[in-house]
Amino acid sequence: MRTRFAPSPTGALHSGVVRTALFSWLLAQQSNGQFILRIEDTDQKREVEGGVGNIKETLRWLGLEWQEGPDVGGPYAPYLQSQRLEKYKQVAEELIAKGLAYADPYTPEELQAFREKAQVEKRPFLYRDHRPESPPKWDGSQALRVKLEPKDWSWDDAIMGKVSMGPEMIDDFIIIKADGFPTYNFAHIVDDHEMKITHILRSQEFLSSIPKFLATHEILNWDSPVNATAPQVMDETGRRKLSKRHGAKPVLEYREMGFLPDAIVNFLALIGWNDGTDQEIYSRQELIEKFSLDRVQKSGGIFDERRLVWFNGHYIRKLSLDELYRLSEKFWPESAKAYDDNYRRAVLELFHERLKFLSELPELTGYFFSDPKIDIEKLTDSQTDETAARKFVEATIAELGESDFSEADLEQRMRGLVDRLATKPGALFKVIRMGVTGSTVAPGLFETLHVIGKERTLDRLKAL
């Protein structure tokens, strides 16, 4: 199989777009085929600076390497449409010579008048109803339209199954704009043919356009690649398509939050696809082996960021401590720079099992590197008044002053203190945890005190 991902550089890639790229990549990998990256940059007005770089960086971070395309080359280079203008012009001129394309003679005002007339008459506007009898010779300064005859279309979609649409879906669309650039609708047909693409995965929003793509292939006497229309990725409400307009994060923003690429890939693969089992965790190799278009659902899949967080936590737990420490380098709080690697590793080990994404580290670990600002009043609650809290703190200072601060010794002494103070573990441990860390949420008390160390623990308790 030869599949392609052909995004426009109009902004940072978000998950809905990348999911289509992932499905295309999986198809190519499982067939020992080629995954091609092509940049569809013919709409120069919408292109954003850095857009091409973001596309390449996103795919590379996720491990979706392309076998042909920018920076890689290939037998059908160039892979930027803006560098292929002569090819589109050549095919357009062939259509003109066959009487299958013509220059658009109308001004924008005239076209608007046609649309308004159709609206008043309560009928759809079709450009083919206004084909000029004697169109001017195309000199490149006017838009060029392809001439398509209406008819019913029916085709087998590799995901949606049998699809049929009526002649109203066919119209004479622009193939070359007045600025000399081709439209997407035309350029991708030319490129897919020349680059020998065998399977095209598209989002569901393009389904209604496929009849005109098929009609264009027909007048060019070209076979159409296999069409596979993937269901849309929906936002968490399930009511609208995931999009930048409605807050979809760029994929690289997840990298900055400390998500792992394997977690993103696993999560995206399961939006709208499963292999018929209850399995949720897939290695890349398992995804390559098990993915198939006939298991892609026809309805939209939900992008549930909470589920992505769960996936990421799972993949973090699979890392060795060495790997996690290496990946965590840029996520530590600023105050951690004053501490050596051994101390930071000991802190990280405490959070390995509970970390969901790496940018949580500053919030979770701050008290290991900076003394919390807290006073005795904050240690009280409905069950422990200030007098009891102070008694707990003073007794703990005296007891831990004799400890070697191993986890075992800390546990033995603190549990013994519970008995001597005739209190409950929860009451004493909560006061001490809060007094030392400033937080009611922390790893196990004994492990935490062991890592913070004897001197700093006692200093914090004495400062209350």
C-alpha positions in Angstrom: 0.0 0.0 0.0 1.0 3.6 -0.7 -0.8 5.9 1.6 -0.3 9.6 2.2 -0.9 12.4 4.7 -1.4 15.7 3.0 -2.1 18.5 5.4 -2.2 22.2 4.7 0.2 24.3 6.8 -2.5 26.5 8.2 -1.8 26.0 11.8 -0.5 23.5 14.4 -1.7 19.9 13.9 -4.3 18.8 16.4 -5.4 15.3 17.4 -8.3 15.0 15.0 -6.0 15.5 12.0 -3.2 13.4 13.3 -5.6 10.4 13.9 -6.1 10.3 10.1 -2.3 10.4 9.6 -1.9 7.5 12.1 -4.4 5.3 10.4 -2.6 6.0 7.0 0.8 5.2 8.6 -0.5 1.9 10.1 -1.8 0.7 6.8 1.5 1.4 5.1 3.5 -0.2 7.8 1.5 -3.4 8.0 1.8 -3.9 4.2 5.5 -3.0 4.1 4.4 -0.1 1.9 5.2 3.6 1.9 3.7 6.4 3.9 4.1 9.7 2.0 4.0 13.2 3.5 2.8 15.8 1.0 2.3 19.4 1.9 -0.8 21.0 0.3 0.2 24.6 0.4 -1.8 26.0 -2.6 -3.9 28.3 -0.4 -1.1 30.8 0.2 -3.3 33.3 2.0 -4.1 30.8 4.8 -0.6 29.4 5.3 1.0 30.3 8.6 4.6 30.8 9.4 6.1 27.7 10.8 3.2 25.6 9.6 5.3 23.1 7.6 7.8 22.8 10.5 5.0 22.0 12.9 3.7 19.2 10.7 7.1 17.6 10.4 8.0 18.0 14.0 4.6 16.6 15.2 4.9 13.5 13.0 8.5 12.9 14.0 7.8 13.3 17.7 5.0 10.7 17.4 7.3 8.3 15.5 5.2 8.5 12.3 8.2 8.7 10.0 7.5 9.1 6.2 9.3 7.2 3.5 8.8 9.9 0.9 8.3 13.6 1.3 10.0 16.8 2.6 13.5 16.3 3.9 13.4 12.7 2.7 12.9 13.0 -1.0 11.6 10.3 -3.2 10.8 9.4 -6.9 7.9 11.9 -7.2 9.5 15.0 -5.7 8.9 17.7 -5.0 6.3 17.0 -2.3 5.2 20.6 -1.7 2.3 21.5 -4.0 3.6 25.1 -4.4 6.6 23.6 -6.2 4.5 21.5 -8.6 2.6 24.2 -10.4 3.8 23.3 -13.8 2.5 19.8 -13.4 -1.0 21.0 -12.6 -1.0 23.5 -15.5 0.1 20.7 -17.9 -2.9 18.5 -16.8 -5.2 21.5 -17.0 -4.2 22.3 -20.5 -4.8 18.7 -21.5 -8.4 19.1 -20.2 -8.8 22.4 -22.2 -7.6 20.7 -25.3 -10.3 18.0 -24.9 -13.0 20.5 -24.2 -13.2 19.4 -20.6 -12.1 22.7 -18.9 -12.8 26.3 -19.6 -12.0 29.8 -18.4 -14.5 31.3 -16.0 -15.7 34.6 -17.6 -17.8 35.8 -14.7 -17.0 38.5 -12.2 -17.6 37.8 -8.5 -20.6 40.2 -8.7 -22.2 38.2 -11.5 -21.7 34.9 -9.6 -23.3 36.4 -6.6 -26.3 37.4 -8.6 -26.6 33.8 -9.9 -26.6 32.6 -6.3 -29.2 35.1 -5.2 -31.5 34.2 -8.1 -31.2 30.5 -7.2 -32.0 31.3 -3.6 -35.1 33.3 -4.6 -36.2 30.4 -6.8 -35.6 28.0 -3.9 -33.2 25.8 -5.9 -29.5 24.9 -5.3 -27.0 27.0 -7.1 -25.1 25.0 -9.7 -22.4 26.7 -11.8 -23.0 24.3 -14.6 -26.4 25.9 -15.1 -24.4 29.0 -16.2 -21.7 27.5 -18.4 -20.7 30.1 -21.0 -21.4 29.2 -24.6 -18.2 30.7 -25.8 -15.7 30.9 -23.0 -12.7 33.1 -23.5 -9.3 31.5 -24.1 -7.6 30.7 -20.8 -4.5 32.9 -20.4 -3.9 32.1 -16.7 -5.5 35.4 -15.4 -8.9 33.8 -14.9 -10.1 30.9 -12.9 -10.3 27.6 -14.8 -13.2 25.2 -14.3 -13.5 21.6 -15.1 -16.5 20.5 -17.1 -18.3 17.6 -15.4 -21.6 16.0 -16.6 -24.0 15.2 -13.8 -24.9 11.6 -13.0 -25.5 9.3 -10.1 -22.4 8.0 -8.4 -22.0 4.8 -6.3 -18.7 3.5 -4.9 -17.4 1.1 -2.2 -15.8 3.0 0.7 -13.3 0.8 2.6 -14.9 2.1 5.9 -18.4 3.4 5.1 -19.3 0.5 2.8 -21.5 1.2 -0.3 -22.1 4.9 -0.8 -24.4 6.4 -3.3 -25.0 10.1 -4.2 -27.1 11.8 -6.8 -26.1 14.2 -9.7 -26.7 17.3 -7.5 -23.2 16.5 -6.0 -21.5 17.2 -9.4 -20.7 20.7 -10.5 -18.0 22.5 -12.5 -15.5 23.3 -9.8 -12.5 25.5 -10.1 -9.3 23.6 -10.8 -6.8 26.5 -11.2 -7.4 29.8 -9.4 -6.8 33.2 -10.9 -3.6 33.4 -8.9 -2.2 30.5 -10.8 -2.4 28.0 -7.9 -4.5 24.9 -8.2 -7.4 24.2 -5.8 -7.1 21.3 -3.3 -9.9 19.5 -5.2 -7.8 19.3 -8.3 -4.2 19.2 -7.1 -4.6 16.2 -4.8 -6.1 14.2 -7.7 -3.1 14.9 -9.9 -0.6 14.2 -7.1 -2.3 11.0 -5.9 -2.3 9.7 -9.5 1.4 10.6 -10.2 2.6 9.4 -6.8 0.7 6.1 -7.2 -1.3 6.4 -4.0 -3.3 3.2 -3.5 -5.4 4.2 -0.4 -6.7 7.6 0.6 -7.9 8.1 4.2 -10.1 11.2 4.6 -12.2 12.7 7.3 -15.9 12.4 7.0 -16.3 16.0 6.1 -15.0 15.2 2.6 -17.5 12.4 1.9 -19.8 14.6 -0.1 -16.9 15.8 -2.3 -15.9 12.3 -3.4 -18.4 12.2 -6.4 -16.6 15.1 -8.0 -13.3 13.5 -7.3 -14.4 10.3 -9.0 -15.9 12.3 -11.9 -12.6 14.1 -12.4 -10.7 10.8 -12.4 -13.1 9.5 -15.0 -12.6 12.3 -17.5 -8.8 12.0 -17.0 -9.1 8.2 -17.6 -7.4 7.5 -14.3 -8.3 4.8 -11.8 -9.3 6.2 -8.4 -7.4 5.0 -5.3 -9.3 3.2 -2.7 -11.3 5.7 -0.7 -11.6 5.2 3.1 -13.7 7.8 5.0 -12.7 7.8 8.7 -15.4 8.9 11.2 -14.9 12.3 12.7 -13.1 12.8 16.0 -15.7 14.5 18.2 -15.0 16.7 21.2 -15.8 15.5 24.8 -19.4 16.5 24.4 -19.9 14.2 21.4 -21.9 17.0 19.7 -19.3 18.7 17.5 -16.2 17.9 15.6 -12.9 18.4 17.4 -11.3 21.5 15.9 -8.9 24.3 16.7 -11.8 26.7 16.6 -13.4 24.9 19.6 -10.2 24.5 21.7 -8.5 21.4 20.4 -4.9 21.5 21.6 -2.0 21.3 19.2 -0.4 17.8 19.6 2.9 19.4 20.5 1.2 21.1 23.4 0.9 17.6 24.9 4.6 17.2 24.5 5.1 20.4 26.5 2.8 19.0 29.2 4.9 15.9 29.5 2.8 13.4 27.6 4.6 10.4 26.0 4.3 9.8 22.2 3.5 6.1 22.7 0.5 7.1 24.9 -0.8 9.6 22.3 -0.5 7.0 19.5 -2.2 4.3 21.5 -5.0 6.7 22.6 -5.6 8.1 19.1 -5.7 4.6 17.5 -8.6 3.6 19.7 -10.7 6.6 18.7 -13.1 5.0 16.3 -11.3 1.7 16.0 -10.9 -1.5 18.0 -9.9 -5.1 17.1 -13.1 -6.6 18.5 -11.6 -7.3 22.0 -11.5 -5.4 25.3 -7.8 -4.7 24.9 -6.7 -1.1 25.5 -2.9 -1.1 25.7 -1.2 -1.8 22.4 2.4 -1.6 21.5 3.1 0.0 18.1 3.9 -3.4 16.7 0.6 -4.7 17.9 -1.3 -1.8 16.3 0.5 -2.4 13.0 -0.4 -6.1 13.1 -4.0 -5.7 14.2 -5.2 -2.5 12.5 -7.7 -2.9 9.7 -10.1 -0.6 8.0 -13.0 -3.0 8.4 -12.8 -2.5 12.2 -13.1 1.3 12.0 -16.5 2.3 13.1 -18.8 4.5 10.9 -19.8 6.9 13.7 -17.7 9.5 15.3 -15.3 8.7 18.1 -15.0 10.8 21.3 -11.8 12.6 22.2 -11.8 12.2 26.0 -8.7 13.9 27.5 -9.3 12.2 30.8 -8.8 8.9 29.1 -5.6 10.2 27.4 -4.3 11.2 30.9 -5.0 7.6 32.0 -3.1 6.2 29.1 -0.2 8.5 29.7 0.0 7.5 33.4 0.1 3.8 32.3 3.0 4.5 29.9 4.9 6.5 32.6 4.6 3.6 35.0 6.1 1.3 32.3 9.2 3.4 32.1 12.3 2.5 34.0 13.4 5.1 36.6 16.4 5.9 34.4 14.1 6.6 31.4 11.7 8.7 33.5 14.5 10.7 35.0 15.9 11.5 31.6 12.5 12.6 30.2 11.8 14.7 33.3 14.9 16.9 33.0 13.1 20.0 31.9 10.0 19.6 34.1 11.5 20.0 37.5 10.6 23.2 39.6 13.3 25.9 39.5 14.2 25.2 43.1 15.2 21.6 42.2 18.4 22.9 40.4 20.0 23.3 43.8 19.9 19.6 44.5 21.9 16.8 43.1 20.8 14.0 40.8 20.6 11.4 43.5 18.2 13.5 45.5 16.0 14.3 42.5 15.9 10.6 41.5 14.8 9.7 45.0 12.0 12.2 44.8 11.0 11.0 41.4 10.9 7.4 42.5 8.2 8.4 45.1 6.0 9.7 42.4 6.6 7.2 39.6 3.4 5.2 40.3 1.2 8.3 40.6 2.5 10.6 38.0 0.1 11.2 35.1 2.1 13.7 33.0 5.5 15.2 33.6 4.4 18.9 33.9 2.8 17.8 37.2 6.2 17.6 38.8 6.5 21.2 40.1 3.2 21.1 41.8 3.7 17.6 43.2 7.3 17.8 44.3 7.8 21.5 45.2 8.0 20.9 49.0 10.9 18.5 48.5 13.0 21.5 47.3 11.5 24.5 49.1 10.3 24.8 52.7 6.5 25.2 52.9 5.2 28.4 54.5 2.8 27.0 57.2 1.9 27.7 60.8 0.5 25.5 63.5 -3.1 26.8 63.0 -3.2 25.2 59.5 -2.6 21.8 61.1 -5.9 21.8 62.9 -9.2 20.4 61.9 -12.5 19.4 63.5 -10.8 16.5 65.2 -7.5 18.1 66.1 -7.3 21.5 67.9 -4.2 23.7 68.1 -3.2 22.2 71.5 -3.3 18.7 70.2 -1.5 19.6 67.0 1.3 21.3 69.0 1.5 18.2 71.3 1.8 16.0 68.2 4.6 18.2 66.7 6.6 18.4 69.9 6.4 14.7 70.6 7.4 13.9 67.0 10.4 16.2 67.2 11.7 14.4 70.3 11.0 11.0 68.9 12.5 11.6 65.4 15.6 13.2 66.9 16.6 9.7 67.9 15.8 8.1 64.5 18.3 7.0 61.9 15.7 8.1 59.3 15.5 4.8 57.5 11.9 4.1 56.4 11.6 1.1 58.7 12.8 3.0 61.8 10.6 6.0 61.0 7.5 3.7 60.7 8.3 1.9 63.9 8.8 5.2 65.9 5.8 6.9 64.4 3.4 4.0 65.1 4.8 3.7 68.6 4.1 7.4 69.1 0.5 6.9 68.0 0.1 4.4 70.9 1.8 6.7 73.5 -0.3 9.7 72.5 -3.4 7.6 72.6 -4.5 8.9 69.2 -5.2 7.5 65.8 -2.6 7.1 63.0 -4.7 9.3 60.7 -4.8 12.2 63.1 -1.0 12.2 64.0 0.2 11.4 60.5 -2.0 14.1 58.9 -0.5 16.8 61.2 3.1 15.7 60.6 2.6 15.3 56.9 1.0 18.8 56.7 3.7 20.3 58.9 6.6 18.9 56.9 5.2 19.2 53.3 2.4 21.8 53.6 0.2 19.4 51.7 -2.4 16.8 52.7 -1.6 14.9 49.5 1.8 13.3 49.4 3.5 9.9 49.0 3.7 7.6 52.0 4.7 9.6 55.1 7.7 7.4 56.0 9.1 7.4 52.5 8.6 11.2 52.3 10.4 11.9 55.6 13.2 9.6 54.6 13.8 11.4 51.3 13.5 14.9 52.8 16.0 13.9 55.5 16.4 14.2 59.2 17.8 17.8 59.4 15.3 19.4 57.1 12.3 17.5 58.6 13.2 18.5 62.1 13.9 22.1 61.1 10.4 22.3 59.5 8.7 20.9 62.5 10.6 23.2 64.9 9.6 26.2 62.7 5.8 25.6 63.3 
